[in-house]
Amino acid sequence: MTRAVIPSFHRQVLDGRLPDWLEAEWWHDPEEMVALAPNAEIGWFDLHQKPPVLQSIALATQMRWLNTAYAGVDWMPLAELDRREVQLTCGSGLTASQVAEYAVMGLLAAAKGFPDIVRAQDRAEWLPMPPGERDLAGSRALLLGYGAIGQAIGRILEGFGVEVEPVRSKDSGWRERLGSFDWIVMSLPGTEQTRGMIGAEEIAALRPDAVVVNCGRADTLDQDALVEALAEKRIGGAVLDVTTPEPLPPEHPLWSLPSAIITMHLSGIPTQEAHARAAERFLRNCALFREGKPLEAQVDLVRGY
């Protein structure tokens, strides 16, 4: 028998459907997860609190496969997992639609000045004119990151009549064209290559009305340079689902910048549908793991995604 340590919130979907060669041990809280971790040959240690997860990974010395429903794994000890020959599968694509919807929601809110409309409603003030008059139709969006999330964003934006230009990892020349885009939409993974991809130089090259949307990793964008540009009104705005740090402290200047929309890393919080997709993928990967075949959504531990 192969022992798997699995979150109990997936039990309703998985119980009775797991293969007969797998013995499941279900954890209900961080303490139980850490206690069971040494038993795991297959580990599933998903929590928003990262220290217990990292402790569980360290304790799971028998582990051969680590599964997570999180798409981003840059916070995990990838080099150690590689050294230990542990296969890692992630949640790539599981929440792509909902993250894309959040990104486009923010983009629409920036275009139409929706935060100002909500604030006016709070004041019971009837606005005589719309606070935002930008149309998506006919505008141009640069998509930095074109995995499952980037592709979903592209499909939605094209439906609004936006001209979409995706950038893949091997593409070049996009920096020279930064000034021609209305929207810079980032859904990049966190790697050495993507860190600071949009920095002070790139922000300086943007149009005065350009809006930066980041629903990938916070460190792919120079947040200090962005805050400075927003404060000086050198660009049109920003929609940030990810920030440094998280949670963003109440005194942070981003909160008080009227052209910044902060969605508090809510886009990737799994829905019931996403949880079900994660469980179904786990079942498919169990069969592949047993047969020694490549796993679905397997992470390249050297590249980091």
N, C-alpha and C positions, 0 to 999 in steps of 0.2 A: 504493500500500500504506500502511496505517496501522500504526505501530509500537506494540506493547504490551510493557511491561516487567512480568513476572509472576513470582511466587514459584515456584521449582522444585518445591516440595512439592505443587503442584497439577497438575504436568505429567502424572502418570499418568492423571488424569481428563480433562484438557483436550487433551492431545496427540492430533492426528488429528481433533478435533471442532471446532477453531476455524474461523471463516469464512475463505474464501480471500482476502478483502481485508485480513486482519490478519496482520502479521508479528510473531511472538512472540520476545522475548528473555528468557531465563530467568535469574533470579539465585539464587545458592545461599547467599550470606552478606551481611552488611551492607555490606562493602566493594564487592562486585560490584553490589549494588543501587544504591549511591551512584554508582558509575562509569557504570552504564547509564542512570541517571535522565534525563540531558539528551536521550536519544533518545526518551523516552516521549511519545507523544500520548495513550496510555491508560496510566495508572500503577496498579500494585497493590503497595504498599510496606508490607506488614504485618510488624511486628516488635513484640515486647514492649519492646525498647529504643527509646525514642521519639526520641532525638537523631538517629540515622541516617535515620529516617523523615522528620523535619522537614527535614533537609538535602536529602534526595531531592526532597521537594516543592518546596523553593526552587530546586533545580537544574533541575527539569523545566519549563522555560519554554515548551515547545511543547505541554504537556499540556492536553487538552480535557476529559478525564474521569478522575477519581481514584476508584478502587474500594478499599473496605476491608471485611474480614469482621468488624471490630469494630463493635458496636452504638453505643457511646459515641464521639462525635467532638469533644467539647468541648475536647480538648487540641490539636486541629488549628488552623491559622491560617485560620479560616473567613472572616474579613473579606477576607483576601488572596485566597483562592480565589474569593470573590464578585467582587472587583475584576478578577481575571484571567479571569472568566467560565468557570471550571472547574466542571463538574458533579461532584458528590460523591455516591456511593452507599455505604451502610453495611450492616452485618450485622444490621440490625433483624430480629428473629424467628428468626434462624438457630440461636441457642442458647437460645431461650426456654424450651423444655421442661427442659433440664438445669439452667438457672439456677433455674427454678421448683422443681425437685426438691430442689436444695440449700436453698432458702429454707424449704420445708416440712420438710425433714430437720432443719434447725436449730430450727424451731418445735416439732416433735415432741420433739426432744432437750431443749428447755427445759421443755416440759410434763411430761415423764416423768423429768427429772433424769438423763438418760442419761450426761452426763459423769461424774457421781458413780458410776454403775454401772461405767463403764470403769475409773475410778480404783480402785474396790474390787476389780475383777478383777485389776488390776496388783498389788494387795497380797495377792491370794489370800484376800480377805475375803468371807465369805458374808453378804450383807445380810439382816437379818430383816424389813425393811420397804422398800417402794419409796421412793426419795428424792424422787420427783415424783409427785403424785397428780391432776394436772389432766387433765381430759378435753377433747378438741377438740370433741366433739359438744355442741352447745348454746352454745358460746362465740361471740364476735363479733370479726370482723377488719375493720379499716379498711385499705383498699388505696390507698396514695398512689402514683399512677402506674398507668395502666390501658392500657398498650400491650400488645405481644405477651406480655411477661413477666408483667405484672400480670394479664392475662386467664388465662394458664396457671396462675398461682398460685391465682386465684379458682376455676377449675374443680376443681383438686385439693382445695382446702379445702372446697368445697361437698360433695365426695364423702365427707369426714369428718364432715359434719353441721355445719360452721361457717357461721354467718350472715355473709355477706360484703357489705360496703358499699364499692363502688369510688368513688374520687374522680377525676374528670376535670378537665382544666386549667381549665374554666370554672365548675366547681362552687364553691359557697360554703357557709358554715355548718358545715363539718366541725369546725372548731376548737372550737365550742361543745359538740360532742358527744364530745370526746376521752375524757372520763372514763367513757364507757359501753362502751369497747372493751377486750377482753382482749389483742388483738394489733394492733400498728401495723406494717404491712408496706409497706416503701418500695422501689419500683423506678423511681424518677424519673430522667429525664435530667439532665445537668448544664447548667443555664442560669442566667442572671441571676435569672430568676423563681423557680427552685427552690432556689437557694443558701440554706442555713440555714432551710429550710421548717419543720423540726422543731428549734426552739431551746429555750432555757431556759424560756421562758413556756409553750410547748407541753408540755415534759417535766413541768413542775410541775402541769399539768392532768391528767396521766395517773393511772390507778388505781394503788394501791400494788403490785398484782400484775401490772401490764401489762408486756408484753414488746415491745421494739422490734426489728424485723427489717429490716436494710438490705442489699439486693442491687442497688442502683442506683448512685448516685454518692455518694462519701463526703461531699462538701461540702454535700449536702442536709440533713445532720444535724449539729448542733452537738456535736462529739465531746467537747469539754471539759465542756460542761453534762451530757452523758450520763454521763461518767466520775464526775462529782461526785454525780449522782443514784444511780448504782449503788453507789458507795462508801458513801453515807449510807443505802442500802437504801430509797430513796424510791420506786423502781419495782422490778418483779420481775426484770427481766433484759434482755439484749440479745443478738441474733444478728447479727454483723457479717461480711459477706463483703468489705466495703470499709472501709478505714481511712485515716487521714492521720497519718503518711506510710505508704507501702508500699515495701518491707516495713516492718512495725511493729518498731521497735527492741526488743531483749530487755528493756531496762529500763522500757519503757512500762507504766504502771499497768494498762492493759486486760488484759495477760497474767495479772496476779495477782488479778483480780476473779473470784470463783467464779461470779458470775451472768452473766458475759460469755462467749459462745461465739464464737470467731474462726475463720472458715473460709478466711482467707488469700487471698481473691480467686481461689479455685479454681473457682467455679461456672461461669465463662464460658470456661474453657480449652477450645478446640474439640476435640471428639471426631472420630474418623474420619467419622462420619455428618455432623457439622456441616461438616467440610471439604468433603465431597461436596455438601452443600446449597449451600455458598458457590460452588463451581465451577459447579453447574447454574444458579444465579442469574446468574453472570457471563456464561454463554453466552446466556441469555435477554436480558440487558441489551445484549450485543453487537448482537443483531438490532435492538433498540429504538434503540440509539445510531446505527446505520447509517441507520435510517429517520427519524431526527430526532424520535422520540417521547419522552415522559417516561419516565424510567428507573424500574425497580422499586427500592423502598427509597431513593429519592432524598432527600437531605437538604435541608431549607430552610436555606440558609446564614445567613439573618437570624435565624431562630428557634433554630437550633442543633441541630435534630433532625428 
